[in-house]
């Protein structure tokens, strides 16, 4: 109930007013049945602008820090994220990664839409980074299509560190569903997971037009913080990830 009130009465209308989203390819999002919407991640606002325009409910896997803040502010933040359908996940890797995949599969097994950012974290500079293979594991284990999605403009509207977004028009593009049925039974094969993930990232890249970096976003952020005086090096491969 809280989700519906936020989407249609409170937050949704406000987001449409601030961002005036131009939506392309919404017909690619299935009207029923389980599917994964995999998108780029440029801004805190991404959590809300895409779900606001999709007719169906989208459940996102969100970092657990949103649910564990101290004091009244922390409790209110946690309540808000639960209210908008976000599921907390631990991003520390290992066993936590397996738990996150299990949480995502639980959503898909109920026939719902799961939203995920394969990069694992927000881009700190507006570029598109190497995808993590959790999205591929969920797609193959659940046997569901992946709808690539690109949000364009939210990095400029609300970059990292900016509390309130600028009022400006953004674009949300959905691509045709990606079918990975030929990889059925290969959810435990590392090469298959990487091939599927790269195909998803290539589709997102084709929609977003971003510069691609063949490096995990967390590694790029660590390098930038360790050497803030050094201009970013050209880390893009000569060709982006290709469709296998």
C-alpha positions as CSV (number, residue, x, y, z in Angstrom):
1,X,0.0,0.0,0.0
2,X,2.8,2.4,0.9
3,X,4.5,1.6,-2.4
4,X,1.4,2.5,-4.3
5,X,0.9,5.8,-2.4
6,X,4.5,6.8,-3.0
7,X,4.4,5.9,-6.7
8,X,1.1,7.4,-7.7
9,X,0.4,10.1,-5.1
10,X,3.6,11.4,-3.5
11,X,7.0,10.6,-5.0
12,X,6.0,9.6,-8.6
13,X,4.3,12.9,-9.5
14,X,7.2,14.9,-7.9
15,X,9.8,13.0,-9.9
16,X,7.9,13.5,-13.1
17,X,7.8,17.2,-12.4
18,X,11.5,17.6,-11.6
19,X,12.9,15.3,-14.3
20,X,10.2,15.4,-17.0
21,X,11.4,11.9,-18.1
22,X,11.5,11.0,-21.8
23,X,10.8,7.3,-22.0
24,X,11.8,5.0,-24.8
25,X,11.1,1.3,-25.3
26,X,8.8,0.8,-22.4
27,X,7.0,-1.8,-24.5
28,X,9.9,-4.1,-23.9
29,X,9.0,-4.5,-20.2
30,X,6.7,-7.5,-19.9
31,X,3.2,-6.9,-18.6
32,X,3.4,-10.1,-16.5
33,X,5.9,-12.7,-15.4
34,X,9.4,-12.6,-13.9
35,X,12.2,-10.6,-15.5
36,X,15.3,-8.7,-14.6
37,X,15.7,-5.0,-15.4
38,X,19.5,-4.4,-15.5
39,X,20.6,-0.8,-15.8
40,X,23.4,1.6,-15.4
41,X,23.8,3.5,-12.1
42,X,24.7,7.2,-12.2
43,X,22.9,8.7,-9.3
44,X,21.0,8.1,-6.1
45,X,17.9,9.3,-8.0
46,X,18.1,6.1,-10.2
47,X,16.5,4.1,-7.5
48,X,13.3,6.0,-8.0
49,X,13.0,7.5,-11.4
50,X,12.9,4.2,-13.4
51,X,10.4,2.4,-11.1
52,X,8.2,5.5,-11.2
53,X,7.6,5.1,-14.9
54,X,7.3,1.3,-15.1
55,X,3.6,0.3,-14.7
56,X,4.5,-2.8,-12.6
57,X,6.3,-2.9,-9.3
58,X,10.1,-3.1,-9.5
59,X,11.9,-4.6,-6.5
60,X,15.6,-3.5,-6.2
61,X,18.5,-5.1,-4.4
62,X,19.9,-2.1,-2.4
63,X,23.0,-1.9,-0.3
64,X,22.5,-2.8,3.4
65,X,23.9,0.5,4.6
66,X,20.5,2.1,3.7
67,X,18.9,-0.1,6.3
68,X,21.3,0.1,9.2
69,X,21.8,3.8,9.8
70,X,21.8,5.0,13.4
71,X,19.1,7.1,15.2
72,X,15.8,8.3,14.0
73,X,17.1,9.3,10.6
74,X,18.4,5.7,10.1
75,X,15.1,4.2,11.1
76,X,13.2,6.5,8.8
77,X,15.6,5.8,5.9
78,X,15.2,2.0,6.4
79,X,11.4,2.3,6.6
80,X,11.4,4.4,3.4
81,X,13.5,1.9,1.4
82,X,11.4,-1.0,2.6
83,X,8.3,0.9,1.7
84,X,9.4,1.4,-1.9
85,X,10.2,-2.3,-2.3
86,X,14.0,-2.4,-1.8
87,X,15.7,-5.5,-0.4
88,X,18.9,-5.0,1.7
89,X,21.9,-6.9,0.5
90,X,25.5,-7.2,1.9
91,X,28.0,-6.3,-0.8
92,X,31.1,-7.6,0.9
93,X,31.4,-10.6,-1.4
94,X,31.7,-14.4,-0.8
95,X,28.8,-15.7,1.3
96,X,27.1,-12.3,1.2
97,X,27.1,-12.4,-2.6
98,X,25.4,-15.8,-2.5
99,X,22.8,-14.5,-0.1
100,X,22.1,-11.5,-2.4
101,X,21.6,-13.9,-5.3
102,X,19.2,-15.9,-3.2
103,X,17.2,-12.8,-2.3
104,X,16.9,-11.9,-6.0
105,X,15.8,-15.4,-7.0
106,X,13.1,-15.2,-4.3
107,X,11.7,-12.2,-6.1
108,X,11.9,-13.8,-9.5
109,X,10.3,-17.0,-8.3
110,X,7.2,-15.0,-7.3
111,X,6.9,-13.8,-10.9
112,X,8.0,-10.3,-10.2
113,X,10.3,-7.7,-11.8
114,X,13.7,-7.5,-10.2
115,X,15.8,-4.3,-10.7
116,X,19.6,-4.6,-10.4
117,X,22.7,-2.5,-11.2
118,X,25.4,-4.9,-12.6
119,X,28.1,-2.4,-11.8
120,X,27.4,-3.0,-8.2
121,X,27.7,0.7,-7.2
122,X,27.2,4.2,-8.6
123,X,29.6,5.5,-11.2
124,X,31.7,8.2,-9.7
125,X,32.5,9.8,-13.0
126,X,29.6,9.1,-15.3
127,X,31.3,6.2,-17.2
128,X,30.0,2.6,-17.5
129,X,32.0,0.0,-15.6
130,X,32.5,-3.7,-15.8
131,X,29.5,-5.7,-14.7
132,X,29.6,-8.2,-11.8
133,X,28.3,-11.7,-12.6
134,X,25.5,-11.9,-10.0
135,X,23.0,-10.7,-12.6
136,X,24.0,-13.5,-14.9
137,X,23.7,-16.1,-12.1
138,X,20.2,-15.0,-11.3
139,X,19.1,-14.9,-15.0
140,X,20.4,-18.4,-15.7
141,X,19.1,-20.0,-12.4
142,X,15.7,-18.5,-12.8
143,X,15.5,-18.8,-16.5
144,X,14.2,-15.3,-17.0
145,X,14.9,-12.6,-19.6
146,X,17.0,-9.6,-18.9
147,X,15.7,-6.2,-20.0
148,X,18.6,-3.7,-20.4
149,X,17.9,-0.2,-19.3
150,X,19.8,3.1,-19.5
151,X,19.1,6.2,-17.5
152,X,20.6,9.3,-19.1
153,X,21.0,12.6,-17.3
154,X,20.8,11.7,-13.7
155,X,24.5,12.0,-13.2
156,X,24.3,15.7,-14.2
157,X,21.1,16.2,-12.2
158,X,22.3,14.6,-9.0
159,X,26.0,13.5,-8.9
160,X,27.5,11.8,-5.9
161,X,27.5,14.2,-2.9
162,X,24.6,16.4,-4.1
163,X,21.7,16.2,-1.7
164,X,19.0,17.6,-3.9
165,X,18.7,17.0,-7.7
166,X,18.7,19.8,-10.2
167,X,15.4,20.2,-12.2
168,X,16.3,18.9,-15.7
169,X,15.0,16.5,-18.3
170,X,16.3,12.9,-18.3
171,X,15.9,10.0,-20.6
172,X,15.1,6.4,-19.7
173,X,15.6,3.8,-22.4
174,X,14.7,0.1,-22.4
175,X,16.1,-2.4,-24.8
176,X,14.7,-5.6,-26.2
177,X,14.7,-8.5,-23.7
178,X,17.8,-10.6,-23.8
179,X,17.2,-14.4,-23.9
180,X,20.0,-16.6,-22.4
181,X,18.2,-19.9,-22.6
182,X,21.2,-21.3,-24.6
183,X,23.2,-21.1,-21.4
184,X,20.7,-23.2,-19.4
185,X,22.4,-25.5,-16.9
186,X,25.6,-23.4,-17.0
187,X,24.9,-21.1,-14.0
188,X,27.9,-22.5,-12.2
189,X,30.3,-22.0,-15.1
190,X,32.5,-18.9,-14.7
191,X,33.0,-18.4,-18.4
192,X,29.3,-18.6,-19.1
193,X,28.5,-16.1,-16.3
194,X,31.1,-13.7,-17.7
195,X,29.8,-14.1,-21.3
196,X,26.2,-13.4,-20.2
197,X,27.3,-10.4,-18.0
198,X,29.3,-8.9,-20.9
199,X,26.3,-9.2,-23.2
200,X,24.1,-7.4,-20.7
201,X,26.7,-4.6,-20.3
202,X,27.1,-4.3,-24.1
203,X,23.3,-3.8,-24.4
204,X,23.3,-1.2,-21.6
205,X,26.2,0.6,-23.3
206,X,24.4,0.6,-26.6
207,X,21.5,2.3,-25.0
208,X,23.4,4.8,-22.8
209,X,26.2,5.9,-25.1
210,X,28.6,6.1,-22.1
211,X,32.3,5.6,-22.2
212,X,33.1,2.0,-21.1
213,X,35.8,1.1,-18.6
214,X,37.0,-2.6,-18.4
215,X,37.4,-2.3,-14.6
216,X,35.1,-2.7,-11.6
217,X,33.7,0.6,-10.3
218,X,34.9,-0.1,-6.8
219,X,38.4,-0.5,-8.0
220,X,38.2,2.6,-10.1
221,X,36.9,4.6,-7.1
222,X,39.8,3.3,-4.9
223,X,42.3,4.3,-7.5
224,X,40.8,7.8,-7.8
225,X,40.8,8.3,-4.1
226,X,44.4,7.0,-3.7
227,X,45.6,9.3,-6.5
228,X,43.3,12.3,-6.6
229,X,46.0,14.5,-8.3
230,X,46.4,12.2,-11.2
231,X,44.1,12.8,-14.2
232,X,42.1,9.7,-15.0
233,X,44.0,7.3,-17.2
234,X,42.4,5.9,-20.4
235,X,41.2,2.5,-19.2
236,X,38.7,1.8,-21.9
237,X,39.4,-1.2,-24.0
238,X,39.7,-0.8,-27.7
239,X,36.3,-2.4,-28.1
240,X,33.5,-2.6,-25.5
241,X,32.3,-6.0,-24.3
242,X,30.9,-7.8,-27.3
243,X,27.9,-10.0,-27.6
244,X,29.0,-13.6,-27.3
